[in-house]
């Protein structure tokens, strides 16, 4: 806090004005945000770029970024985040362990609940914007699904 003291005709006036820290900047994440390749699947492109990370008390963080992958089939087990998804491009069919299926293409939005288990069948190279909420140290457990 910055304090200014002035004296006017034997009267002292104290004015206080707060010193503000720089406010956080807005982070842009859009269809042009490039992903960075992850060494996960030989022969299949998988990339991700986290553009924003906000840690909260406990083991909770909010992460925003993009993720993309080439055609492949992967089983995800006990997904460690709740994740909001906006499909930027591509086509994916997701089959839950209970057998229910959902199909998503560019422009679609959906939420993957924490604990989700099922198959991601990427039928056309896809790119998604994502907002993940959960333990920042958690890593998804996945394995390829034989064709």
MDAnalysis code that builds the backbone (N, CA, C; Angstrom):
import MDAnalysis as mda
import numpy as np

u = mda.Universe.empty(441, n_residues=147, atom_resindex=np.repeat(np.arange(147), 3), trajectory=True)
u.add_TopologyAttr("name", ["N", "CA", "C"] * 147)
u.add_TopologyAttr("resid", np.arange(1, 148))
u.add_TopologyAttr("resname", ["UNK", "UNK", "UNK", "UNK", "UNK", "UNK", "UNK", "UNK", "UNK", "UNK", "UNK", "UNK", "UNK", "UNK", "UNK", "UNK", "UNK", "UNK", "UNK", "UNK", "UNK", "UNK", "UNK", "UNK", "UNK", "UNK", "UNK", "UNK", "UNK", "UNK", "UNK", "UNK", "UNK", "UNK", "UNK", "UNK", "UNK", "UNK", "UNK", "UNK", "UNK", "UNK", "UNK", "UNK", "UNK", "UNK", "UNK", "UNK", "UNK", "UNK", "UNK", "UNK", "UNK", "UNK", "UNK", "UNK", "UNK", "UNK", "UNK", "UNK", "UNK", "UNK", "UNK", "UNK", "UNK", "UNK", "UNK", "UNK", "UNK", "UNK", "UNK", "UNK", "UNK", "UNK", "UNK", "UNK", "UNK", "UNK", "UNK", "UNK", "UNK", "UNK", "UNK", "UNK", "UNK", "UNK", "UNK", "UNK", "UNK", "UNK", "UNK", "UNK", "UNK", "UNK", "UNK", "UNK", "UNK", "UNK", "UNK", "UNK", "UNK", "UNK", "UNK", "UNK", "UNK", "UNK", "UNK", "UNK", "UNK", "UNK", "UNK", "UNK", "UNK", "UNK", "UNK", "UNK", "UNK", "UNK", "UNK", "UNK", "UNK", "UNK", "UNK", "UNK", "UNK", "UNK", "UNK", "UNK", "UNK", "UNK", "UNK", "UNK", "UNK", "UNK", "UNK", "UNK", "UNK", "UNK", "UNK", "UNK", "UNK", "UNK", "UNK", "UNK", "UNK", "UNK", "UNK"])
u.atoms.positions = np.array([
    [0.841, -1.156, 0.000],
    [0.000, 0.000, 0.000],
    [0.896, 1.232, 0.000],
    [0.593, 2.189, -0.816],
    [1.345, 3.433, -0.932],
    [0.631, 4.478, -0.077],
    [1.356, 5.148, 0.780],
    [0.766, 6.148, 1.665],
    [1.294, 7.525, 1.299],
    [0.371, 8.466, 1.155],
    [0.740, 9.842, 0.826],
    [0.314, 10.710, 1.994],
    [1.257, 11.478, 2.536],
    [0.948, 12.366, 3.666],
    [1.125, 13.802, 3.201],
    [0.098, 14.638, 3.433],
    [0.183, 16.060, 3.108],
    [-0.282, 16.867, 4.302],
    [0.217, 18.057, 4.382],
    [-0.157, 18.937, 5.481],
    [-0.798, 20.184, 4.898],
    [-2.023, 20.493, 5.347],
    [-2.732, 21.671, 4.885],
    [-3.126, 22.481, 6.112],
    [-2.524, 23.689, 6.288],
    [-2.842, 24.579, 7.400],
    [-2.884, 23.869, 8.740],
    [-1.839, 23.244, 9.101],
    [-1.691, 22.571, 10.378],
    [-2.600, 21.350, 10.518],
    [-3.276, 20.936, 9.443],
    [-4.100, 19.730, 9.476],
    [-3.390, 18.680, 8.623],
    [-3.213, 17.504, 9.142],
    [-2.554, 16.438, 8.408],
    [-3.605, 15.521, 7.796],
    [-3.463, 15.253, 6.507],
    [-4.366, 14.363, 5.788],
    [-3.541, 13.187, 5.291],
    [-4.031, 11.985, 5.544],
    [-3.343, 10.783, 5.077],
    [-4.232, 10.119, 4.030],
    [-3.690, 9.986, 2.840],
    [-4.392, 9.323, 1.744],
    [-3.699, 7.994, 1.473],
    [-4.457, 6.946, 1.372],
    [-3.874, 5.636, 1.095],
    [-4.416, 5.111, -0.228],
    [-3.522, 4.644, -1.060],
    [-3.954, 4.006, -2.304],
    [-3.233, 2.680, -2.427],
    [-3.953, 1.630, -2.753],
    [-3.308, 0.316, -2.844],
    [-2.354, 0.244, -4.028],
    [-1.271, -0.495, -3.845],
    [-0.350, -0.782, -4.942],
    [-0.792, -2.120, -5.513],
    [-1.145, -2.148, -6.757],
    [-1.695, -3.350, -7.368],
    [-0.611, -4.169, -8.067],
    [-0.711, -5.449, -7.855],
    [0.166, -6.360, -8.593],
    [-0.377, -6.468, -10.017],
    [0.478, -6.804, -10.920],
    [0.038, -6.967, -12.313],
    [-1.003, -8.082, -12.386],
    [-2.103, -7.810, -13.054],
    [-3.168, -8.802, -13.223],
    [-2.732, -9.850, -14.233],
    [-3.212, -11.093, -14.067],
    [-2.870, -12.126, -15.049],
    [-3.397, -11.748, -16.431],
    [-2.691, -12.169, -17.443],
    [-3.090, -11.901, -18.820],
    [-4.049, -12.969, -19.323],
    [-4.860, -12.620, -20.294],
    [-5.729, -13.587, -20.954],
    [-4.856, -14.477, -21.829],
    [-5.100, -15.775, -21.767],
    [-4.358, -16.742, -22.572],
    [-5.221, -17.148, -23.765],
    [-4.646, -17.142, -24.935],
    [-5.364, -17.516, -26.151],
    [-5.114, -18.995, -26.439],
    [-6.187, -19.736, -26.643],
    [-6.088, -21.124, -27.094],
    [-7.181, -21.272, -28.146],
    [-6.770, -21.497, -29.389],
    [-7.728, -21.586, -30.488],
    [-7.279, -22.645, -31.477],
    [-7.960, -22.718, -32.580],
    [-7.656, -23.766, -33.551],
    [-6.252, -23.648, -34.137],
    [-5.645, -22.467, -34.037],
    [-4.295, -22.275, -34.571],
    [-3.207, -22.611, -33.550],
    [-3.570, -22.884, -32.297],
    [-2.567, -23.220, -31.282],
    [-1.920, -24.548, -31.661],
    [-0.598, -24.558, -31.857],
    [0.063, -25.802, -32.258],
    [0.244, -26.738, -31.068],
    [0.159, -28.036, -31.324],
    [0.472, -29.001, -30.275],
    [1.941, -29.372, -30.393],
    [2.470, -29.949, -29.330],
    [3.858, -30.415, -29.331],
    [3.822, -31.935, -29.254],
    [4.540, -32.593, -30.142],
    [4.479, -34.052, -30.238],
    [4.911, -34.723, -28.944],
    [4.133, -35.744, -28.561],
    [4.451, -36.560, -27.386],
    [4.929, -37.921, -27.874],
    [5.991, -38.454, -27.280],
    [6.498, -39.770, -27.720],
    [5.670, -40.899, -27.110],
    [4.430, -41.079, -27.621],
    [3.530, -42.072, -27.029],
    [3.335, -43.280, -27.929],
    [2.925, -43.045, -29.173],
    [2.593, -44.144, -30.080],
    [3.462, -44.067, -31.326],
    [4.355, -45.017, -31.514],
    [5.146, -45.008, -32.746],
    [4.225, -45.096, -33.963],
    [4.448, -44.231, -34.944],
    [3.685, -44.258, -36.171],
    [2.377, -43.490, -36.142],
    [1.959, -43.007, -34.955],
    [0.715, -42.242, -34.836],
    [1.052, -40.930, -34.130],
    [0.662, -39.813, -34.752],
    [0.939, -38.522, -34.122],
    [0.029, -38.325, -32.919],
    [0.635, -38.008, -31.784],
    [-0.095, -37.592, -30.589],
    [0.628, -36.363, -30.074],
    [-0.113, -35.259, -29.905],
    [0.505, -34.027, -29.439],
    [-0.388, -33.302, -28.459],
    [0.232, -32.449, -27.667],
    [-0.496, -31.678, -26.664],
    [0.264, -30.401, -26.375],
    [-0.440, -29.356, -26.000],
    [0.202, -28.141, -25.518],
    [-0.718, -27.528, -24.471],
    [-0.216, -27.412, -23.248],
    [-0.960, -26.762, -22.166],
    [-0.596, -25.287, -22.239],
    [-1.604, -24.435, -22.434],
    [-1.348, -23.004, -22.563],
    [-1.644, -22.251, -21.278],
    [-2.346, -22.902, -20.346],
    [-2.722, -22.248, -19.092],
    [-2.794, -23.303, -18.006],
    [-2.221, -23.015, -16.845],
    [-2.277, -23.919, -15.702],
    [-2.528, -23.081, -14.462],
    [-3.540, -23.450, -13.683],
    [-3.902, -22.698, -12.485],
    [-4.033, -23.678, -11.334],
    [-3.053, -23.671, -10.410],
    [-3.088, -24.576, -9.270],
    [-3.981, -24.003, -8.179],
    [-4.758, -24.876, -7.556],
    [-5.631, -24.496, -6.454],
    [-5.195, -25.256, -5.216],
    [-5.817, -24.981, -4.087],
    [-5.430, -25.673, -2.861],
    [-5.676, -27.168, -3.006],
    [-4.905, -27.944, -2.278],
    [-5.025, -29.392, -2.385],
    [-4.379, -29.894, -3.660],
    [-4.917, -30.960, -4.190],
    [-4.353, -31.568, -5.395],
    [-5.221, -31.275, -6.612],
    [-5.639, -30.020, -6.769],
    [-6.515, -29.665, -7.879],
    [-5.856, -28.581, -8.720],
    [-5.895, -28.772, -10.020],
    [-5.401, -27.773, -10.959],
    [-6.391, -27.685, -12.113],
    [-6.413, -26.526, -12.748],
    [-7.179, -26.325, -13.978],
    [-6.155, -26.122, -15.071],
    [-6.222, -26.963, -16.118],
    [-5.288, -26.854, -17.235],
    [-6.084, -26.657, -18.506],
    [-5.603, -25.766, -19.356],
    [-6.251, -25.479, -20.632],
    [-5.228, -25.688, -21.735],
    [-5.644, -26.298, -22.832],
    [-4.709, -26.499, -23.920],
    [-5.359, -27.184, -25.107],
    [-4.513, -27.701, -25.975],
    [-4.967, -28.457, -27.137],
    [-4.325, -29.836, -27.100],
    [-4.990, -30.785, -27.733],
    [-4.488, -32.155, -27.850],
    [-4.912, -32.646, -29.219],
    [-4.046, -33.400, -29.874],
    [-4.421, -33.959, -31.172],
    [-3.770, -35.315, -31.368],
    [-4.408, -36.101, -32.216],
    [-3.878, -37.439, -32.484],
    [-4.346, -37.912, -33.850],
    [-3.534, -38.798, -34.425],
    [-3.877, -39.417, -35.699],
    [-4.811, -40.594, -35.493],
    [-5.217, -41.213, -36.595],
    [-6.140, -42.346, -36.545],
    [-5.557, -43.446, -35.671],
    [-6.351, -43.882, -34.708],
    [-5.926, -44.934, -33.783],
    [-7.104, -45.325, -32.904],
    [-6.935, -46.436, -32.188],
    [-7.923, -46.905, -31.224],
    [-7.200, -47.103, -29.907],
    [-7.717, -46.457, -28.846],
    [-7.065, -46.516, -27.546],
    [-8.098, -46.751, -26.461],
    [-7.751, -47.596, -25.499],
    [-8.607, -47.805, -24.340],
    [-8.094, -46.923, -23.204],
    [-8.959, -46.044, -22.688],
    [-8.625, -45.225, -21.526],
    [-9.256, -45.860, -20.299],
    [-8.481, -45.934, -19.226],
    [-8.983, -46.562, -18.001],
    [-8.917, -45.587, -16.835],
    [-10.054, -45.394, -16.179],
    [-10.153, -44.543, -14.986],
    [-9.524, -43.168, -15.228],
    [-10.047, -42.444, -16.212],
    [-9.507, -41.141, -16.608],
    [-9.358, -40.241, -15.381],
    [-8.184, -39.630, -15.158],
    [-7.920, -38.940, -13.890],
    [-8.425, -37.497, -13.794],
    [-9.088, -36.980, -14.818],
    [-9.571, -35.597, -14.810],
    [-11.042, -35.559, -15.183],
    [-11.704, -34.471, -14.842],
    [-12.938, -34.094, -15.512],
    [-12.472, -33.160, -16.610],
    [-12.916, -33.393, -17.834],
    [-12.396, -32.635, -18.968],
    [-13.521, -32.153, -19.880],
    [-13.540, -30.843, -20.128],
    [-14.444, -30.248, -21.108],
    [-13.708, -30.230, -22.440],
    [-14.387, -30.654, -23.506],
    [-13.760, -30.764, -24.827],
    [-14.554, -29.977, -25.861],
    [-13.836, -29.239, -26.715],
    [-14.388, -28.643, -27.928],
    [-13.611, -29.264, -29.083],
    [-14.304, -29.999, -29.941],
    [-13.647, -30.612, -31.105],
    [-13.349, -29.524, -32.127],
    [-12.077, -29.364, -32.474],
    [-11.664, -28.389, -33.485],
    [-11.737, -29.017, -34.870],
    [-11.258, -30.264, -34.953],
    [-11.275, -30.966, -36.244],
    [-11.282, -32.461, -35.989],
    [-11.600, -33.205, -37.037],
    [-11.525, -34.652, -36.960],
    [-12.827, -35.330, -36.595],
    [-12.684, -36.616, -36.244],
    [-13.838, -37.466, -35.986],
    [-13.413, -38.544, -35.002],
    [-14.175, -38.683, -33.891],
    [-13.894, -39.714, -32.897],
    [-15.206, -40.366, -32.464],
    [-15.146, -41.673, -32.262],
    [-16.269, -42.418, -31.687],
    [-15.780, -42.940, -30.341],
    [-16.507, -42.595, -29.283],
    [-16.125, -42.998, -27.930],
    [-17.155, -44.002, -27.429],
    [-16.665, -45.167, -27.001],
    [-17.543, -46.218, -26.480],
    [-17.231, -46.422, -25.004],
    [-18.237, -46.160, -24.161],
    [-18.087, -46.355, -22.717],
    [-18.039, -47.845, -22.399],
    [-17.518, -48.187, -21.229],
    [-17.484, -49.585, -20.811],
    [-18.880, -50.206, -20.758],
    [-19.922, -49.391, -20.570],
    [-21.287, -49.933, -20.520],
    [-21.849, -50.208, -21.918],
    [-21.049, -49.909, -22.973],
    [-21.459, -50.178, -24.343],
    [-22.089, -48.995, -25.061],
    [-22.429, -47.930, -24.335],
    [-23.009, -46.757, -25.002],
    [-21.932, -46.050, -25.824],
    [-22.357, -45.519, -26.990],
    [-21.417, -44.871, -27.917],
    [-21.819, -43.436, -28.156],
    [-20.792, -42.589, -28.362],
    [-20.993, -41.195, -28.743],
    [-20.035, -40.885, -29.871],
    [-20.514, -40.119, -30.841],
    [-19.709, -39.750, -32.003],
    [-19.552, -38.237, -32.013],
    [-18.324, -37.754, -32.212],
    [-18.062, -36.317, -32.175],
    [-17.243, -35.886, -33.383],
    [-17.591, -34.700, -33.910],
    [-16.878, -34.094, -35.040],
    [-16.617, -32.625, -34.719],
    [-15.941, -31.934, -35.631],
    [-15.599, -30.513, -35.436],
    [-16.835, -29.718, -35.018],
    [-16.651, -28.892, -33.991],
    [-17.727, -28.045, -33.483],
    [-18.481, -28.645, -32.312],
    [-18.373, -29.963, -32.109],
    [-19.065, -30.610, -30.999],
    [-18.342, -30.339, -29.676],
    [-19.122, -30.314, -28.596],
    [-18.562, -30.165, -27.257],
    [-19.089, -31.283, -26.375],
    [-18.282, -31.692, -25.404],
    [-18.704, -32.733, -24.463],
    [-17.805, -32.697, -23.239],
    [-18.209, -33.435, -22.206],
    [-17.433, -33.538, -20.972],
    [-17.093, -34.994, -20.722],
    [-15.833, -35.251, -20.441],
    [-15.376, -36.582, -20.034],
    [-15.328, -36.553, -18.507],
    [-16.115, -37.371, -17.819],
    [-16.091, -37.334, -16.360],
    [-14.861, -38.039, -15.793],
    [-14.397, -37.555, -14.664],
    [-13.303, -38.225, -13.964],
    [-13.746, -39.663, -13.696],
    [-12.844, -40.616, -13.946],
    [-13.156, -42.024, -13.738],
    [-13.655, -42.730, -14.985],
    [-13.847, -41.994, -16.100],
    [-14.310, -42.602, -17.356],
    [-13.384, -43.736, -17.783],
    [-13.988, -44.819, -18.276],
    [-13.239, -45.910, -18.905],
    [-13.948, -46.271, -20.194],
    [-13.187, -46.424, -21.276],
    [-13.778, -46.794, -22.553],
    [-12.798, -46.624, -23.699],
    [-13.290, -46.857, -24.909],
    [-12.462, -46.849, -26.123],
    [-12.649, -45.538, -26.884],
    [-11.519, -44.923, -27.248],
    [-11.496, -43.778, -28.166],
    [-11.086, -44.323, -29.520],
    [-11.983, -44.259, -30.484],
    [-11.704, -44.708, -31.850],
    [-11.589, -43.453, -32.716],
    [-10.365, -43.013, -32.941],
    [-10.134, -41.805, -33.736],
    [-10.137, -42.220, -35.198],
    [-11.194, -41.833, -35.912],
    [-11.397, -42.273, -37.290],
    [-10.826, -41.299, -38.306],
    [-10.583, -40.067, -37.870],
    [-9.941, -39.044, -38.700],
    [-9.117, -38.184, -37.748],
    [-7.866, -37.917, -38.133],
    [-6.999, -37.119, -37.259],
    [-7.817, -36.022, -36.594],
    [-7.711, -35.921, -35.266],
    [-8.532, -34.973, -34.527],
    [-7.679, -34.010, -33.706],
    [-8.266, -32.851, -33.462],
    [-7.657, -31.867, -32.584],
    [-8.767, -31.330, -31.702],
    [-8.468, -31.201, -30.408],
    [-9.471, -30.699, -29.472],
    [-8.864, -29.624, -28.585],
    [-9.705, -28.668, -28.196],
    [-9.374, -27.763, -27.097],
    [-9.899, -28.444, -25.859],
    [-9.186, -28.285, -24.751],
    [-9.614, -28.976, -23.541],
    [-9.408, -28.108, -22.313],
    [-10.264, -28.323, -21.351],
    [-10.119, -27.751, -20.015],
    [-10.177, -28.938, -19.065],
    [-9.064, -29.206, -18.382],
    [-8.987, -30.336, -17.461],
    [-8.985, -29.826, -16.028],
    [-9.748, -30.486, -15.168],
    [-9.773, -30.165, -13.740],
    [-9.427, -31.438, -12.999],
    [-8.394, -31.382, -12.161],
    [-8.002, -32.564, -11.396],
    [-6.600, -32.458, -10.863],
    [-6.057, -33.588, -10.462],
    [-4.711, -33.677, -9.908],
    [-3.695, -33.386, -11.017],
    [-2.876, -32.330, -10.848],
    [-1.935, -31.959, -11.912],
    [-0.826, -32.986, -12.149],
    [-0.633, -33.904, -11.220],
    [0.419, -34.907, -11.395],
    [-0.115, -36.203, -12.006],
    [-1.431, -36.319, -12.154],
    [-2.031, -37.546, -12.680],
    [-1.748, -37.711, -14.166],
    [-1.578, -38.933, -14.590],
    [-1.375, -39.266, -16.000],
    [-2.441, -40.279, -16.400],
    [-3.078, -40.080, -17.556],
    [-4.077, -41.056, -18.010],
    [-3.454, -42.419, -18.268],
    [-4.206, -43.468, -17.960],
    [-3.774, -44.840, -18.252],
    [-4.443, -45.273, -19.539],
    [-3.647, -45.677, -20.522],
    [-4.224, -46.079, -21.807],
    [-3.431, -47.244, -22.388],
    [-4.089, -47.916, -23.319],
    [-3.429, -48.998, -24.054],
    [-4.072, -49.106, -25.422],
    [-3.291, -49.493, -26.426],
    [-3.855, -49.643, -27.775],
    [-4.908, -50.755, -27.790],
    [-5.880, -50.594, -28.668],
    [-6.909, -51.614, -28.878],
    [-6.576, -52.291, -30.202],
    [-6.449, -53.612, -30.198],
    [-6.145, -54.299, -31.466],
    [-7.263, -54.079, -32.473],
    [-6.876, -53.937, -33.739],
    [-7.858, -53.725, -34.817],
    [-8.631, -54.978, -35.108],
])
